[in-house]
Amino acid sequence: MKVRQILGLLIAIFALEVNAAGTLAVGNVNAPQGGEFKMNLEEVPTTLHPLSSSDAYASMVQAYVMESLMERSVDTYEWHPALAKEVVVAKDGMSFEFTLRDGATWHDGKPVTVQDVKFSFDAVTDKTNKYKTAHLLSYYENIKEAKVTGPNKIKFIVGKPYFGNFNVVAGMTIVPKHIYENGGKDLNKKLVGSGAYMLDEFDRAKHIRLKKNPKWWGANDPMRKGQNNFGSILMRFVQDGTIAIQRTENGDFDFIGLTSEEYMKKTSGPKWGKEIAKVKMTNKAPKGYGFIGLNLKNPMFTTAKTRKALSHLFNREEMIKKFLYDMSLPAAGPWYQQSDYADPNVKAPKYDPKLALQMLKEDGWAPGADKVLTKKVGNQNVRLSFTILNPNKEAEKYLTMFKENAKQAGVDVNIKLVEWNAFIKLLDERKFEAVTLAWSGGDVDYDPKQIWHSESMANQGSNFVSYANPKVDKLIDEARITLDKQARVKKLREVYKMIADDAPYIFWFNSKFAFYGVNKRVGRPKDTYNYDTGRGYWWLTK
């Protein structure tokens, strides 16, 4: 229930130099090294390819293996050197010149070069979508060129202002040109980076195993003391939360994510609180949300009134009370309501079957012979009957409640559980009536173009429901070149309201907390940092 997002944070336009004088060492500098950390990835990634992959499961693996020019502090959210040892931002903000550090190598032993950096940029921005990077392209479209300016220097030249220009290039995943330039299907199961861990084994039926990179450049960097302490990381694929909890109790997992229901009801066995800690935490990181996405190309869903009526059949309040123990908020719009960019005046649709039925009748729907609502759209009679493709068993209870409530209003809802990789294929091919999915929170300073701009429909882009609103497009375009945050907030709050009014999704919930279970043999500086849980600073005590 997590998918696809990337970077974007406002940087002031001024000359900036970054060097190793800063510090990332916010963990235990004396942490023990070694041991195998076992975690639940939940799903098998569709592909490990660092250019074309777009699901959160691949991203979780890549976070240990791949690197960027700079990295965020989990405590301050500030940028610090990574593959680049320094960067200079032009006074007019129209170029960023990075200097690569010496000694960084790929996992096959070849050196990281500026040609690799240039290739990484050119591959993402390739206009033919050769590397299947359409889901990333919107973030890079304002960078005009990546130009090698020296043996270890590369300059990114800005074509036009965008509040996230620096963040996009600073956080870009750098890939080895000699591995990824010519492609090949074997690269879906292969992953070559420069990071602290390297891919050791990928068995789609069992697990992914990463092993410590003995030649990682950061191992002797004082800034990174206390980071990447595990000798290896084993990631298993267990979708069922109850089974994952049982396997944690049996020692098969050191770490699992928990839902609020699991935290409250399913983690009360004798080992919990003694051998296994369960953690309820919150931080400043953006919050994701689940949704039912409606294919707006389908005749059933062409009008906003029908879509909004369906939103009134989704009983958020009861679901939050019954399944989420009042630890979530009803989602009101296209990103989490705690964000500065969400209009606080927009409220989530209330569960109201009578209002929903009234709206559907006003929109031309009437009961058919089988009591399912029907309507003539163009030259065809359309029944308000659709199938929701669901890749996550955890979502089934919400969908079942929605199905029963919708039935009372004459709406026929069917639910089909689909394996993750097959689901992504159907999503990319737009072969669905409705889908249930979730977006991760994205970045603190949000850019909605990837999901909500009409340009993001093409080339298997993230706007898979085919939402198009010219006014929304215009405001998104304006917000992207608005460097003043408060002015940008004003524009994006308008976008938030417009999309909420158009109801292309049935929005679910915004979490107030996150939950996880962790074996007591895992050492942790704290439950969470300001902007991340901070697993990169954990260690094993035995």
N, C-alpha and C positions, 0 to 999 in steps of 0.2 A: 504494500500500500504506500510505497514511496517511489517517486520517480522524478528525474530530470530537473536540475536547476544549475545555475552557475553564479559567477561573481558580479559585483557592482557596488562600489562605495565611492562617494564624492571625494575628490582630492582637490585642494585649493591650487590655484594656478600660481606656482612660484618655483624658483630653482630649488631642487631637492637633491641632497646627496645622502646615500645610505651606505653605511659600512659596518664592520663587525664590532663596533663599539657598543651596539645595543645588546640585549640579552633575551633569549627565549627560555633560559633555564628556570622554569617555574616548578620543576618536579623535585625528586629526591636525587641529588647529585651522587649519593652513595648507594643508589639502588642496586641490588644484586642483578647479575646478568645471567641469561640463559633460561632453559626450560621451555616447554611447549604450552602456549596459551591456546585454549580451545573455546571457540565461540560459535554461535549459531548465525549463519548468514541468511537463513530462511529459504531463499530461492536460489536456483542455479542461474547465474548471469546469462543473458541472451548471447552475449559475446564479451570477450575480454579486450577486444580491440580498443585502444585508448582514443582513437579518433572517432570511430563510428558508434561506440557504445553510448547508450542514453539512459540506462536504468540505474537505480540506486545501488543495486547489488554489485554491479561491475565497479561502480564508483568506490564502494567500500573496500574492494580488493585493491584497486588502483591507488588509493590513498596511501597504502603502505609501500607501493612499488615505484610509482611515477613521481616526478618532481616538477616544480615550476621555477621560474626565475626568482620569485620571492615567495614567502609564506606568511600567513597571518599568525599573530599571537593569539592563543586560545583565551588569554586573560584580558588583553587590551584591544584586540582586533587590529592592531597596527601591523604594517608590513615590515618584514625583516629579510635580510639576504638569504637566498637558498643557492640555486645554481648560479645566480649572479651575485657577485660580491659587492657591487655598488651600482647605482643608477643616478643619472642626472636628468631632471625634468626641465625642459626649456622654460624660460621666464614667461613666454606666451602660452605655455601649456601645449604646444603643437608638435612636440617630439619628446621621446623618452629614449635615452641611450643607456644600455645596460653593458656592463663589463663582466664577462664570465669569470668565475673563479678557476684557479689552476687545480688540476688533480682529480676532477670529477670524471668518472668513467661509467660506461654502460655496463650492464651485467655480463655482457660477452667480452668485456675487457677493453673495448675500443673507447677512445676519449670522447667526451661530450664537447662539441664544437659549435661555433656560431652558425655553421651551415645546418646543423640539426635544429637550431632555434628558428632559422629562416624557413626551413622546410615545414616545421610544425605550424607556423603561421600561414604559409602558402597553401598547405593542405586543407586547413580549416576554411580558408577563404576562397578555395577553388570554385570558380563560377559554374563548373560542370557537375559539381557535387560528386566528384570522382571518389572521394573518401567517405561519402555518406555523412557529412558533417552539417547538413542543413539545419539541424536543431541548434547549432551553435552560431550560425552565420550572423544572426541579427546583432550579436554583441560586438562583432569585429568589423561591421560594415563601415564604421567611421574611421578605421585605421587604413590609411592610404597605401602604406608600403612598409615592408621590413627590409632594411638596407644594411648590409655588412659594411662597417666603417673601419674595421681593423682586425688583426688576427684573433682577438678575443672580445671585440665590440660589435654590437648590433643596435641600430637605431630604428625605432618605430615612429613613422611619420604620420601625424594626424591629418585626415582629410577635412573633417569638420568637428566642432566641439561635441562632446558627449560626456555626461557626468561620470561615466564608468570607464572611459578610455584607458586610464592608467591601470585600473584594477584588472581589466580584461587581459592586457599583455603581461602584467606582473604575475597573474595567476594562471596563465596559459600552461596546459600540460605540454611538456617538452618530450618529443619522441625521437628515437634514433632514425635518421634518414635512411641509413643502409638497411634497416630492417623493414620499414613501413612504406618506403617510396613506391615499390612495385607491387604491393598488395599480395594476395594469396589467401585462400580459404583457411590455411593452417594458422593464420594470424588470429582467428577467432578464439583459438584455444591457447594462444601464446601471449606472453606479456614480457616485454623487455624494457626496463627502465634504468634509472640511475639511483633509486632510493635505497633506504636502509634494509629493505627486504626484497627478495627475488622469488619468482615463481618456481616452485619445486615440483608440484604435481597438480594436475587438474583432471579429476575423475568426475564426470558429470553425474554418475550414479552414486557417488559417495561424498566427495569433499574437494576442497582446494587447500593445498599446503604451501605456505611461504616459509622460506628459510632466511636467516640473517645473511646479509651481504657482507662478506669479510673485508671487502675493499671499499666500503662506503666512505666517501670523503668526509662525512660529518661525524664519524666515530671519534675523532680527536679534536673536534671543534668545541671550545669551551662554552659556546652559546647553547650547545645541544646536550650538555651533561644532564643525565636523568631521562633522556628520550630513548625510545626504541630499545627497551631492555630485554625483550623476549628473545630466546634463541630461535624459535620458530612459532608460526601461527597456523592453527588448524581450523578451517572454516567448514562446518557441515551444513547440510541443507535439510532442515526440518521445518515444514510449514505449520504443522499442528502445534499450537501453543501448549496444550496439555501434555503432549508427548515430549516437547522440548523441556518442560518443567521436570518431568519424570527423569529425563536423561541428565538434567542438571543435578538432580538428587543422587543419581547413580555415578556422578563424576565425569560424564561425557562432555559437559560444558563447564567452563569457568565463568562464562558470561552469556546472558541472554537478555534481550529486550522483553519487557512485560507490558501488557495492556493494563488499564486500571482495574478491570475485572479480575485478571490474573493476580495482580498485586493484592487486591482485597480478599479474594476468595480461594485462590488455588495455591497460595504459597504459605500455608499454615502448618505444613507437615513438621515432623520432629527435627529435621535438619535445618529448617529455616530459622534464622536468628542465632544458630549455633555454628554450623559449618558453612551456611550460605546466608549472605546478607541480602535483604531486599531494600531497594533504595527508591525513594520518591524525591524528585528534585526538580528545580526550575532554574533557568538561566536566561540570558538576554538573546539567545539564539532565535532566529526566526522559526515560527511554528508552521507545520504543514497542515493539511486538511484533506479529508476524503470527500468524494463526490460521485454522483451519477452523471456522466457526460452524455448528452443527447446529440445524435447525429442530425445536424440541422439541414442536411441535404434530404432527409427523409420527409415525405409529405406530412407525417403526423406532427412534426415538430417545427413547422415553418413559422408559426406565430408565437410571439412572446406571451400572449394571454394563456395559451394552452400550456406552455412551459411553466409559467408562474402558477397555474392551477395545480400542476403536478407537484410543485414545491410545497403547496399547502396540504398535500397528502402524505408528506414525510414528517413523522412525529418526532422531531428532534428532542423536545423536552422530555418525553416519556423514555426515549432511548438513552438520553443522558442520565436520567434517574435510574433506569433499570440496569443498564450495562456499563455505564461510565461513572457511577457513584458520585454524580454531581461534580466531577473533576474536569469537565469540559464546558465550553460555551457553544451555543448554537451558532454555526457559521452563517454570516450575513452576506458575504460577497467573495470576490475572486482571490483574495489573499487574507491572511490572518488578521482578525480585527484588532489585535493588540499593536499592530504596526502603525507608525506615524502616518502611513500612506492610505490607511483605511478610513473612510468617512464614518465618524462615530454616530452620525444621525441615521445611518442605514441599519435597519433591524432585520433579523432573520425572519423569514415567513413563518407565521404561526400555523400549527396544525389546525385545519378548519375544513373538514369534508364538505360542509354545506356551501361555504364560499367557493371551494374548488369546483363543485358541481355547477354552481351558478355561473362561474366564469367559463366553464366548458360549454354550457348551453349558449351563453352569449357569443361564444366563438364558433357556433354552428354545429356542435356535437349533439347528437340525440341517440337514445337507446335503440339498438337494433333488435332483431328477433331473439338473439341470445342474451340480451340485456347489456351487451358491450356497446359502448358509445361508438357511433359511426358518423362520418361526415363526407361530403363530396368535395374533393380537392381536385380542381381542374376537371378532367373527364373521368376520374376514377373514384369509386367509393372506398373510403379508407376506414378501417377499424382501429380504434385506439387500443391496440394490442401490440406489445413489443417485448423483446427478449433483452435482458441485461446480461452481458458477458461479464463474468466475475472470476478474476485470477486468484482470489484470496479467500480461503474458507472462513477466516475470522469475520469477514464482511457479511457472511450469509445470514446471520440473525437480524441484522439491520434491514437487509433486502427482503427477507421473509415478512417482517413487520410491515414494510412498505407495500409489499404485494397484497397483503390482506386488507390493509387500509384502502388501497387503490381499488380493489375489487368492489368495495362497497359503493364507490362512486362510478362504477361502470367502466373502469380502466383495467384491462387484462395485462398483467405483468408476469413474465416468465423469467426464471433465473437459470443461467447455464454456467456451471463451474468449468473453467478453461485453464489448462496448463500454461504457465507463465510465458514460455517461448512461443507457443502457438497463439497466445493472446496478443503478444507484441506484433506478431506478423499480421493478424487481423486488424489491429489498430493502425499499423502503417499502411495497410491496403484499404483502410476505411470501410471494411466489410463488417459493419455492425449497425444495430439500431440504437443501442445504448450500452454503455460500459460503466463499471465501477472501478475507481482508481484513486490515487492520492498524489498530490504534489508535495514535495518537501518544501520547506519554508523559503528557500532561495537565499537572498542576501538581505542584510539589514537595510540597505538602501535599494529598494526594489525597482526592477525594470520589467514591466509586463509584456514587452514586445514578443518574447519567445513564445508565449502561450496565447496572447489575446489580439495580436495584430493580424490583419487579414493576409499579410505577406508570409506569415508563418504557417500557412496551410500547405504550401508547396513542398515537394521533395520529402515527403514523410516528416514534415515539420511537426512541432508540438501542438499546433492548433488543429488537432485531429477532429474536433467537432465541427469544423468549418464555420466558426463564428466570424462575422464580418459586420462592422459598424463604422462607416466613414468618419463619424464624429469621434469615436474612440481611437481610430487610427491617427487622426489629426492631433488629438491631445497627447497620445503616447509619443508621437514624433516630436511634438513641442517640448514635452517633459524631458526627453532624452538630451536635448541641447540646452536645458535650463540648469545652470550650474548652482544657482542659489537654492538651497534645500527647501526653504519655506515656500518659495514660489513653485517648486516642483511638487511639493506636498499638495498644494492647492489644486494643481492640474490633475494629479493622480487620484485625489479624492473624488473628483468629477468622474474619472474613468471608472473607479470602483462603483460609484452609484449607477452609472449607465449600464455596466455589465450586470450588476445585481438586478436592475430593472429588466434587462433582456433575458435573464435566467437561462443561459445556455447550459448551465449545470444545475443539478439539484445539490446545493452545498450542504455538507454534513455538520462537522463540529470543528472547533478550535481548541486544542488541548491547553490546559493551564499548567500541567505538570508532565514530566516524563518519568518512566519507571524502568528499573532493570534489576536483575538478580546477578550476584557475583560471589564466587567462591572465596572463603576467607583466606585461602592461600595466595590470593591476589592482593598485592600491596597497592594502595591508592593514596596520593597526597590529600585528596578530598573527593567528595561525591561528584562535584562538577566544577569546572572553571566558568568564567563569565560567559563565554561564547561557544563552549564545547564541553562534552563530558570529560575529554582528556585521556582517552585510553592510551594515547601515545606516551604517557608518562607512568603507566602502570608497570608493575614488576611481579615476579613470582617469588614467594618466600620459601618454597620447597618444590 
